[in-house]
């Protein structure tokens, strides 16, 4: 009676009526019923306790009510027994108490009550949707037995193997004769997913060595096939079960409800908020100071500012919006200083999602045979898929073989295809699956290694080490770490390293602005979540520069610049986010143009005359340095406008000559 009252109040009976209308003839008819534990407890506490602590018993109760409703209202004529009604209870939520939460780091894999629990984790592997008998109908082979026309129904239960549902040695309950399956009434569909604790990503960053090891949990998706994507976070409600496959017992979870989940974002620290207020008069000062003070644990202030700013821009721009459109900013660093790799590794530790790839590992995906009895292909996420929504750091490209470099060169399409041979994995036909690559790539090339190219280098082309130019073009931004002050920079870095070794943790550069690593993590997480829009002025500069630069380079050098090779909009949006704004200004577009022009000039001759380190043309030791930088950027802004006015088609319509 309580089940009936709840279904009536929650609209479950109305939904049951609607679900019965388009039904075809089946052995088993499935019905999904949404269950709100809070509402059920208000109707009947005993029923609520049954739903939360003995869900299999609760399913039987709901099954009886649904069967009576279907027969009373004559909704489906082909249903004769309760066994033909397969009820699936989908929980909206669980009580927010530790007893209903399963921590994938410390949960006990022992016998316990089969009741729903909540868990959160990262999908690291999954199979294809494979054939699995969810329900089947059997007929007695004895023609004189009533069960030769009447049928036995077997339906899968959590923790059961397929052999518990379909076998050839079932006997009739009335005459003990053998039962024969009516194969055409099978209900099929199953998918296996490997879920691991989110803290496992800390190991994949590679910044700090850890002795911890994380073990994944196998989820069985039956009615929820294709509801999860590899490399994504999910909150799963499910029922733990022990699957007996002699001589082994496998601990797994039958998924009941799946919802996308992301860790909570933090607020910006008080230090950065105070800095933002003080620098409000200039749109360029705040990100300059943020980059200047970044990574002081590793480098003295003022060293590699352009690289630091680029790393921060890539960190805040890597995201997927509400429409599942991915925005990224790939970064290739050309340098002779191997210390740069440490700075990139430190920056990776600040990312919400970061994976440091090993040259010998799999970057996209790999295949293995599923160990849970299906024999199908299990698709394991490589570093790029594990870094979904974050950064995949490739390291020094000089250690990669040619075939790996060729695969990295295809990252411009941001999709990877996985070929699954059908004969090897028990399928009738081969299959090819495509997975989107939603991460930004960081890589380094040592310019002391020569590429061995014998062709004449284009004027303005910088040495890229062992990296081919085609591969460099696949990255949205190329940064060359120049040494502006030569031996002075080397001396400053040496003194910094020695002081850190002698007095670890002691601040070496006392100033009015001091920011911790946690401050930067919170700033990046908050900036990454901002939704920004292009202002008309910024859009005109970006469009004008692109058209002018493409026109000049195509006419004079025969170089065809692709849209993908110039991440103008991504850079402008990233700079806007780092400034904690939601509207991309003209000044953001100026920084984007300067970074892009410096990047393109490394590969092709310059079309716009700007200094080699245009974004940080002077030292930022004091307030005067910040003012000099603003004045220089204003001049460069005017140079960009003149360049657009002279070379972009139709630029005189939106740029005044004066």
C-alpha positions as CSV (number, residue, x, y, z in Angstrom):
1,X,0.0,0.0,0.0
2,X,2.8,2.4,0.8
3,X,4.5,1.7,-2.6
4,X,1.2,2.5,-4.3
5,X,0.8,5.7,-2.4
6,X,4.3,6.8,-3.2
7,X,3.9,6.0,-6.9
8,X,0.7,8.0,-7.0
9,X,2.1,11.0,-5.3
10,X,5.4,11.1,-7.2
11,X,3.8,10.6,-10.7
12,X,5.2,7.1,-11.0
13,X,1.9,5.6,-12.0
14,X,1.5,8.1,-14.8
15,X,5.0,7.4,-16.0
16,X,4.2,3.7,-15.9
17,X,1.2,4.2,-18.1
18,X,3.2,6.2,-20.6
19,X,6.0,3.6,-20.7
20,X,3.5,0.8,-21.4
21,X,2.1,2.4,-24.6
22,X,4.8,1.8,-27.2
23,X,5.9,-1.6,-25.8
24,X,6.6,-4.4,-28.3
25,X,6.2,-8.1,-27.5
26,X,9.0,-9.1,-25.2
27,X,9.8,-11.8,-22.6
28,X,10.6,-9.2,-20.0
29,X,9.4,-5.6,-19.9
30,X,11.7,-3.2,-18.2
31,X,10.5,-0.2,-16.2
32,X,12.7,2.5,-14.6
33,X,11.2,4.1,-11.5
34,X,12.8,7.2,-10.0
35,X,13.0,6.8,-6.2
36,X,13.5,9.8,-3.8
37,X,14.6,8.3,-0.5
38,X,13.5,11.4,1.4
39,X,10.0,11.3,0.0
40,X,9.6,7.6,0.6
41,X,10.6,7.9,4.2
42,X,7.9,10.6,4.7
43,X,5.3,8.2,3.2
44,X,6.4,5.2,5.2
45,X,9.7,5.0,7.2
46,X,9.6,1.1,7.1
47,X,9.5,1.2,3.3
48,X,12.2,3.8,3.2
49,X,14.4,1.6,5.4
50,X,13.7,-1.3,3.0
51,X,14.7,0.7,-0.1
52,X,18.0,1.9,1.5
53,X,19.1,-1.2,3.2
54,X,17.4,-4.1,1.3
55,X,17.0,-2.8,-2.3
56,X,16.4,-6.3,-3.7
57,X,13.4,-6.8,-1.4
58,X,12.1,-3.3,-2.3
59,X,12.3,-4.2,-6.0
60,X,10.0,-7.2,-5.4
61,X,7.5,-4.9,-3.7
62,X,7.6,-2.3,-6.6
63,X,7.4,-5.2,-9.0
64,X,4.2,-6.5,-7.5
65,X,2.5,-3.1,-7.5
66,X,3.5,-2.4,-11.1
67,X,2.3,-5.9,-12.2
68,X,-1.1,-5.3,-10.5
69,X,-1.4,-1.9,-12.0
70,X,-0.6,-3.2,-15.5
71,X,-3.2,-6.0,-15.2
72,X,-5.9,-3.9,-13.6
73,X,-5.6,-1.1,-16.2
74,X,-5.0,-3.6,-19.1
75,X,-1.9,-1.8,-20.2
76,X,0.0,-4.7,-21.7
77,X,-1.9,-7.9,-22.6
78,X,1.2,-10.0,-23.1
79,X,2.2,-9.8,-19.4
80,X,1.0,-12.9,-17.5
81,X,3.3,-13.1,-14.5
82,X,5.2,-10.8,-12.2
83,X,8.5,-12.2,-13.5
84,X,7.9,-10.4,-16.8
85,X,8.0,-7.1,-15.0
86,X,11.6,-6.0,-14.5
87,X,11.6,-3.0,-12.2
88,X,14.8,-0.9,-11.9
89,X,14.9,1.6,-9.0
90,X,16.9,4.7,-9.8
91,X,17.9,6.7,-6.7
92,X,17.8,10.5,-7.0
93,X,20.3,10.7,-4.1
94,X,21.4,9.0,-0.9
95,X,21.4,10.3,2.6
96,X,24.6,12.5,3.2
97,X,26.0,10.2,5.9
98,X,29.3,8.2,5.9
99,X,27.4,4.9,5.9
100,X,26.1,5.7,2.4
101,X,29.5,6.9,0.9
102,X,32.1,4.6,-0.5
103,X,35.6,6.0,-0.5
104,X,37.5,4.3,-3.3
105,X,40.7,4.8,-1.4
106,X,39.8,2.9,1.8
107,X,36.6,0.9,1.2
108,X,36.5,-2.7,2.5
109,X,36.2,-5.5,0.0
110,X,34.5,-7.9,2.3
111,X,31.0,-9.4,2.5
112,X,28.5,-6.8,3.6
113,X,24.9,-5.7,3.0
114,X,24.0,-5.3,-0.7
115,X,22.7,-1.7,-0.4
116,X,23.2,1.4,-2.5
117,X,26.3,3.6,-1.9
118,X,27.6,6.7,-3.5
119,X,31.1,7.0,-4.9
120,X,33.1,9.5,-7.0
121,X,36.0,8.8,-9.4
122,X,37.7,9.0,-12.7
123,X,37.0,6.6,-15.6
124,X,40.3,5.1,-16.7
125,X,39.1,2.2,-18.9
126,X,35.9,0.9,-20.5
127,X,34.7,-1.8,-22.8
128,X,32.3,-1.6,-25.7
129,X,28.7,-2.4,-25.2
130,X,28.6,-6.2,-25.3
131,X,25.9,-8.9,-25.6
132,X,24.6,-9.8,-22.2
133,X,21.4,-11.5,-21.2
134,X,19.5,-9.2,-18.9
135,X,16.3,-11.4,-19.1
136,X,15.2,-14.6,-20.9
137,X,12.1,-16.8,-21.4
138,X,12.2,-20.6,-21.1
139,X,9.6,-23.2,-22.3
140,X,9.2,-26.8,-21.1
141,X,10.1,-29.4,-23.7
142,X,7.3,-31.7,-22.5
143,X,4.2,-30.9,-24.7
144,X,1.8,-32.3,-22.1
145,X,3.1,-29.9,-19.4
146,X,1.3,-26.5,-19.0
147,X,4.7,-24.8,-19.1
148,X,5.2,-25.8,-22.7
149,X,2.9,-22.9,-23.6
150,X,3.4,-21.0,-20.3
151,X,6.9,-19.8,-19.7
152,X,9.6,-19.4,-17.0
153,X,11.2,-16.0,-16.8
154,X,14.7,-15.4,-15.4
155,X,16.0,-11.9,-14.9
156,X,19.5,-10.7,-13.9
157,X,20.1,-9.7,-10.3
158,X,23.1,-7.7,-8.9
159,X,26.1,-10.0,-8.2
160,X,24.9,-12.8,-10.5
161,X,26.8,-14.0,-13.6
162,X,25.2,-14.6,-17.0
163,X,25.1,-18.3,-16.3
164,X,22.6,-17.7,-13.5
165,X,20.3,-16.2,-16.1
166,X,20.9,-18.4,-19.2
167,X,22.0,-22.1,-19.0
168,X,20.9,-25.3,-20.7
169,X,20.4,-27.3,-17.5
170,X,17.3,-25.5,-16.0
171,X,14.4,-27.9,-15.2
172,X,10.7,-27.3,-15.1
173,X,9.2,-26.7,-11.7
174,X,6.1,-28.7,-12.5
175,X,7.3,-31.8,-14.4
176,X,11.1,-31.6,-13.9
177,X,11.6,-31.8,-17.7
178,X,14.4,-29.8,-19.3
179,X,13.7,-26.1,-20.1
180,X,14.5,-24.7,-23.6
181,X,15.2,-21.0,-24.1
182,X,13.1,-19.0,-26.4
183,X,16.2,-17.2,-27.9
184,X,14.2,-14.5,-29.8
185,X,13.1,-13.0,-26.5
186,X,16.5,-12.2,-25.0
187,X,17.1,-8.7,-23.7
188,X,20.7,-7.7,-24.2
189,X,23.3,-5.0,-23.3
190,X,26.2,-4.5,-20.9
191,X,29.2,-2.3,-20.5
192,X,32.1,-2.5,-18.0
193,X,33.9,0.6,-16.7
194,X,37.0,1.0,-14.5
195,X,36.6,3.8,-11.9
196,X,39.5,5.1,-9.8
197,X,39.8,7.6,-7.0
198,X,40.5,11.2,-8.1
199,X,43.6,11.3,-5.9
200,X,45.3,8.9,-8.3
201,X,45.8,12.0,-10.5
202,X,48.3,13.3,-8.0
203,X,50.5,10.3,-8.8
204,X,50.2,10.9,-12.5
205,X,51.4,14.5,-12.2
206,X,54.9,13.2,-11.4
207,X,55.8,16.3,-9.4
208,X,56.3,14.6,-6.1
209,X,57.1,10.9,-5.7
210,X,54.5,8.9,-3.7
211,X,54.5,5.4,-2.4
212,X,50.7,5.2,-2.7
213,X,49.1,2.8,-5.2
214,X,45.5,3.1,-6.3
215,X,43.3,0.2,-7.4
216,X,40.3,0.7,-9.7
217,X,36.8,-0.6,-9.2
218,X,34.8,-2.3,-11.9
219,X,31.3,-0.9,-12.6
220,X,28.7,-2.9,-14.5
221,X,26.5,-0.6,-16.7
222,X,23.5,-2.4,-17.9
223,X,20.6,0.0,-18.5
224,X,23.1,2.8,-18.4
225,X,25.3,1.8,-21.3
226,X,27.2,4.7,-23.0
227,X,26.3,7.0,-20.1
228,X,30.0,7.5,-19.2
229,X,33.0,8.7,-21.1
230,X,36.6,7.8,-20.7
231,X,38.7,10.4,-18.8
232,X,35.8,12.1,-17.1
233,X,34.8,12.4,-13.4
234,X,31.5,10.9,-12.3
235,X,29.4,10.5,-9.2
236,X,27.9,7.0,-9.2
237,X,25.2,5.5,-7.1
238,X,25.5,1.7,-7.1
239,X,25.1,-1.6,-5.3
240,X,28.3,-3.5,-4.4
241,X,28.3,-7.1,-5.2
242,X,30.5,-10.2,-5.2
243,X,30.5,-12.0,-8.6
244,X,31.4,-15.7,-8.3
245,X,33.3,-17.0,-11.3
246,X,34.9,-20.2,-10.0
247,X,37.5,-20.3,-8.6
248,X,37.6,-16.5,-8.3
249,X,35.3,-14.0,-6.6
250,X,35.3,-10.5,-8.1
251,X,34.2,-7.4,-6.1
252,X,32.3,-5.0,-8.4
253,X,29.5,-2.4,-8.4
254,X,26.2,-2.5,-10.2
255,X,25.7,1.1,-11.3
256,X,22.3,2.5,-10.5
257,X,22.7,6.2,-11.3
258,X,25.5,8.1,-13.1
259,X,26.0,11.9,-13.0
260,X,28.9,14.0,-14.2
261,X,30.9,15.4,-11.4
262,X,33.7,18.0,-11.0
263,X,35.7,18.9,-7.9
264,X,34.6,22.1,-6.3
265,X,36.3,25.3,-7.4
266,X,37.9,27.6,-4.9
267,X,37.6,31.3,-4.4
268,X,40.4,33.7,-5.2
269,X,42.7,34.4,-2.1
270,X,42.7,37.7,-0.4
271,X,46.2,38.5,-1.6
272,X,45.2,38.3,-5.2
273,X,42.0,40.2,-4.6
274,X,43.9,43.0,-3.0
275,X,46.4,43.1,-5.9
276,X,43.5,43.2,-8.3
277,X,42.1,46.3,-6.6
278,X,45.4,48.1,-6.5
279,X,46.1,47.4,-10.2
280,X,42.6,48.2,-11.5
281,X,43.8,51.3,-13.4
282,X,45.9,49.1,-15.9
283,X,44.5,46.1,-17.8
284,X,48.1,44.7,-18.2
285,X,49.6,45.1,-14.7
286,X,47.8,42.4,-12.7
287,X,48.7,39.4,-15.0
288,X,52.3,40.9,-15.3
289,X,52.8,40.7,-11.5
290,X,51.1,37.3,-11.3
291,X,53.6,36.0,-13.9
292,X,56.5,37.9,-12.3
293,X,56.0,36.3,-8.9
294,X,55.2,32.8,-10.3
295,X,57.4,29.9,-9.4
296,X,59.7,31.7,-7.0
297,X,60.4,28.4,-5.4
298,X,62.4,27.5,-8.6
299,X,63.5,30.7,-10.3
300,X,64.3,34.3,-9.2
301,X,61.7,36.9,-10.2
302,X,62.0,38.4,-13.6
303,X,63.4,35.2,-15.3
304,X,61.4,33.5,-18.0
305,X,58.4,35.9,-17.5
306,X,57.0,35.2,-21.0
307,X,57.1,31.5,-20.4
308,X,55.5,31.8,-17.0
309,X,52.7,33.9,-18.4
310,X,52.2,31.4,-21.3
311,X,52.0,28.5,-18.8
312,X,49.4,30.4,-16.7
313,X,47.4,31.3,-19.8
314,X,47.4,27.6,-20.9
315,X,46.3,26.6,-17.4
316,X,43.3,28.9,-17.2
317,X,42.2,28.3,-20.8
318,X,42.0,24.5,-20.8
319,X,38.3,23.8,-20.2
320,X,35.0,22.4,-21.7
321,X,32.0,24.7,-21.8
322,X,28.3,23.8,-21.3
323,X,27.9,22.9,-25.0
324,X,30.8,20.4,-24.7
325,X,33.0,22.6,-26.9
326,X,36.6,22.3,-25.8
327,X,39.0,25.3,-25.6
328,X,42.7,24.6,-25.3
329,X,46.1,26.2,-25.7
330,X,49.0,23.8,-26.6
331,X,52.5,25.0,-25.8
332,X,55.9,24.1,-27.2
333,X,59.0,25.5,-25.5
334,X,62.3,25.8,-27.4
335,X,65.2,26.2,-25.0
336,X,68.8,25.1,-24.2
337,X,68.1,25.2,-20.5
338,X,66.9,21.8,-19.2
339,X,65.8,23.5,-16.0
340,X,62.8,24.7,-17.9
341,X,61.4,21.2,-17.6
342,X,61.3,21.6,-13.8
343,X,59.4,24.8,-14.1
344,X,56.9,23.2,-16.4
345,X,56.5,20.2,-14.0
346,X,55.9,22.6,-11.1
347,X,53.2,24.4,-13.2
348,X,51.6,21.1,-14.0
349,X,51.1,20.5,-10.3
350,X,48.8,23.6,-10.2
351,X,46.5,22.2,-12.9
352,X,43.1,20.9,-11.9
353,X,43.9,17.9,-14.1
354,X,47.5,17.2,-15.0
355,X,49.3,14.1,-16.3
356,X,53.0,13.8,-17.0
357,X,53.5,11.5,-19.9
358,X,56.4,9.1,-20.1
359,X,58.0,8.7,-23.6
360,X,57.7,4.9,-23.4
361,X,54.0,4.9,-22.3
362,X,50.8,5.1,-24.4
363,X,49.8,8.6,-25.1
364,X,46.2,8.0,-26.4
365,X,44.7,4.6,-25.8
366,X,45.6,0.9,-25.5
367,X,43.7,-2.4,-25.7
368,X,43.5,-5.5,-23.6
369,X,41.2,-8.5,-23.2
370,X,38.5,-8.0,-20.5
371,X,39.1,-10.2,-17.4
372,X,35.4,-10.4,-16.3
373,X,34.5,-13.3,-18.6
374,X,33.2,-11.4,-21.6
375,X,36.5,-11.6,-23.6
376,X,35.8,-8.3,-25.3
377,X,38.2,-5.4,-25.8
378,X,38.9,-3.2,-22.8
379,X,40.0,0.3,-23.8
380,X,42.5,1.8,-21.4
381,X,43.0,5.5,-21.3
382,X,46.4,6.8,-22.2
383,X,47.9,10.0,-20.8
384,X,46.0,12.3,-23.1
385,X,42.6,10.8,-22.2
386,X,43.5,10.8,-18.5
387,X,44.2,14.5,-18.7
388,X,40.8,15.3,-20.1
389,X,39.9,18.9,-19.1
390,X,43.5,19.6,-18.1
391,X,47.2,19.4,-19.2
392,X,49.1,16.5,-20.7
393,X,52.8,17.2,-20.4
394,X,54.9,15.4,-23.0
395,X,58.3,16.5,-21.8
396,X,61.3,16.6,-24.0
397,X,60.3,15.6,-27.6
398,X,63.9,14.6,-28.3
399,X,63.3,11.3,-26.5
400,X,60.4,10.3,-28.7
401,X,60.7,7.9,-31.6
402,X,59.5,9.0,-35.1
403,X,56.2,7.1,-35.0
404,X,55.3,8.7,-31.7
405,X,56.1,12.1,-33.0
406,X,53.9,11.4,-36.1
407,X,51.0,10.6,-33.7
408,X,51.6,13.7,-31.7
409,X,51.5,15.7,-34.9
410,X,47.9,14.6,-35.4
411,X,46.9,16.3,-32.1
412,X,45.7,19.3,-34.1
413,X,42.5,17.4,-34.8
414,X,42.0,16.7,-31.1
415,X,40.6,13.2,-31.8
416,X,42.0,9.7,-31.7
417,X,40.8,6.6,-33.5
418,X,41.1,3.2,-31.8
419,X,41.0,0.1,-34.1
420,X,39.5,-3.0,-32.5
421,X,40.1,-6.3,-34.5
422,X,36.9,-8.3,-34.2
423,X,38.5,-11.8,-34.6
424,X,40.9,-11.1,-31.7
425,X,38.2,-9.9,-29.3
426,X,35.3,-12.3,-30.1
427,X,33.3,-10.1,-32.4
428,X,32.0,-10.7,-35.9
429,X,33.4,-7.6,-37.5
430,X,36.2,-5.1,-36.9
431,X,35.3,-1.8,-35.3
432,X,36.9,1.6,-35.1
433,X,36.0,4.0,-32.3
434,X,36.8,7.7,-32.0
435,X,37.5,9.5,-28.8
436,X,37.8,13.3,-28.4
437,X,41.1,14.6,-27.0
438,X,40.1,17.4,-24.5
439,X,43.4,18.5,-23.0
440,X,46.2,20.9,-23.7
441,X,49.7,19.6,-24.5
442,X,52.9,20.9,-23.2
443,X,56.2,19.9,-24.7
444,X,59.9,21.0,-24.8
445,X,62.5,20.8,-27.5
446,X,66.2,21.1,-26.7
447,X,67.6,23.5,-29.4
448,X,71.1,22.1,-28.8
449,X,70.1,19.0,-30.6
450,X,70.2,19.6,-34.4
451,X,67.4,18.4,-36.5
452,X,69.6,17.3,-39.3
453,X,67.7,19.2,-41.9
454,X,69.7,20.0,-45.1
455,X,67.1,22.2,-46.8
456,X,67.6,25.9,-46.7
457,X,65.9,27.4,-43.6
458,X,63.4,30.1,-44.2
459,X,64.5,33.5,-43.1
460,X,63.3,34.1,-39.6
461,X,63.1,30.4,-38.7
462,X,64.5,29.5,-35.3
463,X,66.3,26.3,-34.6
464,X,63.7,23.8,-33.2
465,X,66.1,21.1,-32.3
466,X,65.0,17.6,-33.4
467,X,61.4,18.7,-33.9
468,X,60.2,19.1,-37.5
469,X,58.5,22.3,-38.4
470,X,55.3,20.5,-39.2
471,X,55.2,19.2,-35.6
472,X,55.9,22.7,-34.3
473,X,53.0,24.0,-36.3
474,X,50.6,21.6,-34.5
475,X,51.2,23.5,-31.3
476,X,49.2,26.7,-30.8
477,X,52.0,28.6,-29.2
478,X,55.8,28.3,-29.5
479,X,57.9,30.0,-26.9
480,X,61.7,30.5,-27.2
481,X,63.3,31.1,-23.8
482,X,65.9,33.7,-24.7
483,X,68.5,34.8,-22.2
484,X,68.3,38.6,-22.2
485,X,71.1,39.1,-19.7
486,X,73.3,36.1,-20.4
487,X,75.7,35.3,-17.6
488,X,73.8,37.5,-15.2
489,X,70.7,35.2,-15.6
490,X,72.9,32.1,-15.1
491,X,74.4,33.7,-12.0
492,X,71.0,34.7,-10.6
493,X,69.7,31.2,-11.1
494,X,72.8,29.6,-9.5
495,X,72.5,31.9,-6.4
496,X,68.8,31.1,-6.1
497,X,69.4,27.3,-6.3
498,X,72.2,27.5,-3.6
499,X,70.1,29.6,-1.3
500,X,67.1,27.2,-1.6
501,X,69.4,24.3,-0.8
502,X,71.0,26.0,2.3
503,X,67.8,27.7,3.6
504,X,64.8,25.7,2.2
505,X,61.4,27.4,2.6
506,X,62.8,30.8,3.6
507,X,61.5,33.7,1.4
508,X,64.5,35.0,-0.6
509,X,62.8,38.0,-2.3
510,X,60.9,40.0,0.4
511,X,58.4,42.3,-1.3
512,X,54.9,43.7,-0.8
513,X,53.4,40.9,-2.8
514,X,53.9,37.3,-1.6
515,X,51.7,34.4,-3.0
516,X,51.7,30.8,-2.0
517,X,51.3,27.8,-4.2
518,X,47.7,27.4,-2.9
519,X,47.0,31.0,-3.9
520,X,48.0,30.2,-7.4
521,X,45.9,27.0,-7.4
522,X,42.8,28.8,-6.3
523,X,43.4,31.6,-8.8
524,X,43.8,29.2,-11.7
525,X,40.7,27.1,-10.7
526,X,38.6,30.3,-10.4
527,X,39.8,31.8,-13.6
528,X,39.3,28.6,-15.5
529,X,35.6,28.6,-14.6
530,X,34.9,32.1,-15.9
531,X,32.8,32.4,-19.0
532,X,34.1,35.3,-21.2
533,X,32.8,37.1,-24.3
534,X,34.7,39.0,-27.0
535,X,34.2,42.7,-27.2
536,X,33.7,44.2,-30.7
537,X,37.1,46.1,-30.3
538,X,39.0,42.9,-29.4
539,X,37.3,41.0,-32.3
540,X,38.3,43.7,-34.8
541,X,42.0,43.6,-33.8
542,X,42.1,39.8,-33.8
543,X,40.4,39.5,-37.2
544,X,42.4,42.4,-38.7
545,X,45.8,41.0,-37.5
546,X,45.0,37.6,-38.8
547,X,43.9,38.8,-42.2
548,X,46.9,41.2,-42.5
549,X,49.4,38.7,-41.4
550,X,48.1,36.0,-43.7
551,X,48.0,38.4,-46.6
552,X,51.6,39.6,-46.1
553,X,53.1,36.2,-45.5
554,X,51.2,34.5,-48.3
555,X,52.3,37.1,-50.8
556,X,55.9,37.6,-49.8
557,X,56.8,34.1,-48.5
558,X,54.3,31.7,-49.9
559,X,53.4,30.6,-46.3
560,X,49.8,29.5,-45.8
561,X,48.9,30.2,-42.2
562,X,46.1,28.0,-40.9
563,X,43.6,29.2,-38.3
564,X,44.6,26.3,-36.0
565,X,48.2,27.5,-36.0
566,X,47.2,30.9,-34.5
567,X,45.3,30.7,-31.3
568,X,44.5,34.3,-31.2
569,X,41.0,34.0,-29.6
570,X,42.2,31.4,-27.1
571,X,45.1,33.6,-26.0
572,X,42.9,36.7,-25.7
573,X,40.3,34.9,-23.7
574,X,42.9,33.3,-21.5
575,X,44.5,36.7,-20.7
576,X,41.0,38.0,-19.9
577,X,40.4,35.1,-17.5
578,X,43.8,35.6,-15.8
579,X,42.7,39.2,-15.2
580,X,39.5,37.8,-13.6
581,X,37.3,39.6,-16.1
582,X,34.4,38.3,-18.2
583,X,34.8,40.7,-21.2
584,X,37.8,40.4,-23.6
585,X,39.1,43.9,-24.1
586,X,41.3,45.4,-26.8
587,X,44.3,45.1,-24.5
588,X,43.8,41.4,-24.1
589,X,43.8,41.1,-27.9
590,X,47.1,43.1,-28.0
591,X,48.8,40.5,-25.7
592,X,47.4,37.7,-27.9
593,X,48.8,39.3,-31.1
594,X,52.3,39.9,-29.5
595,X,52.5,36.3,-28.3
596,X,51.3,34.9,-31.6
597,X,53.6,37.1,-33.6
598,X,56.6,36.1,-31.6
599,X,55.6,32.5,-32.0
600,X,55.0,32.6,-35.7
601,X,58.2,34.6,-36.2
602,X,60.2,31.6,-34.8
603,X,58.9,29.5,-37.7
604,X,58.4,32.1,-40.5
605,X,59.9,35.5,-41.3
606,X,58.4,38.4,-39.4
607,X,55.6,40.6,-40.9
608,X,55.1,42.9,-37.9
609,X,58.3,44.5,-36.5
610,X,58.2,43.9,-32.8
611,X,60.9,43.2,-30.2
612,X,61.8,39.5,-29.5
613,X,60.3,39.6,-26.0
614,X,57.5,42.0,-26.7
615,X,55.2,41.0,-23.8
616,X,57.9,41.8,-21.2
617,X,60.1,44.4,-22.9
618,X,61.6,45.6,-19.6
619,X,62.4,44.5,-16.0
620,X,59.6,44.7,-13.5
621,X,61.7,45.4,-10.4
622,X,59.5,48.3,-9.2
623,X,56.5,50.5,-10.1
624,X,58.5,52.4,-12.6
625,X,59.2,49.2,-14.5
626,X,55.4,48.5,-14.7
627,X,54.8,52.0,-16.0
628,X,57.5,51.6,-18.6
629,X,56.0,48.3,-19.7
630,X,52.5,49.9,-20.1
631,X,54.0,52.7,-22.2
632,X,55.8,50.2,-24.4
633,X,52.7,48.1,-24.8
634,X,50.8,51.2,-25.8
635,X,53.3,51.9,-28.5
636,X,53.1,48.3,-29.7
637,X,49.3,48.6,-29.7
638,X,49.6,51.5,-32.2
639,X,52.1,49.5,-34.3
640,X,49.6,46.7,-34.5
641,X,46.8,49.1,-35.6
642,X,49.1,50.6,-38.3
643,X,49.9,47.1,-39.5
644,X,46.2,46.2,-39.7
645,X,45.3,49.5,-41.4
646,X,48.0,49.0,-44.1
647,X,47.6,45.3,-44.9
648,X,44.2,44.0,-43.8
649,X,41.5,44.1,-46.5
650,X,38.8,46.6,-45.6
651,X,40.5,47.7,-42.4
652,X,40.0,51.4,-43.1
653,X,36.3,50.8,-42.4
654,X,36.9,50.2,-38.7
655,X,40.3,51.8,-38.0
656,X,40.8,55.5,-38.2
657,X,44.1,56.6,-39.9
658,X,45.0,59.0,-37.1
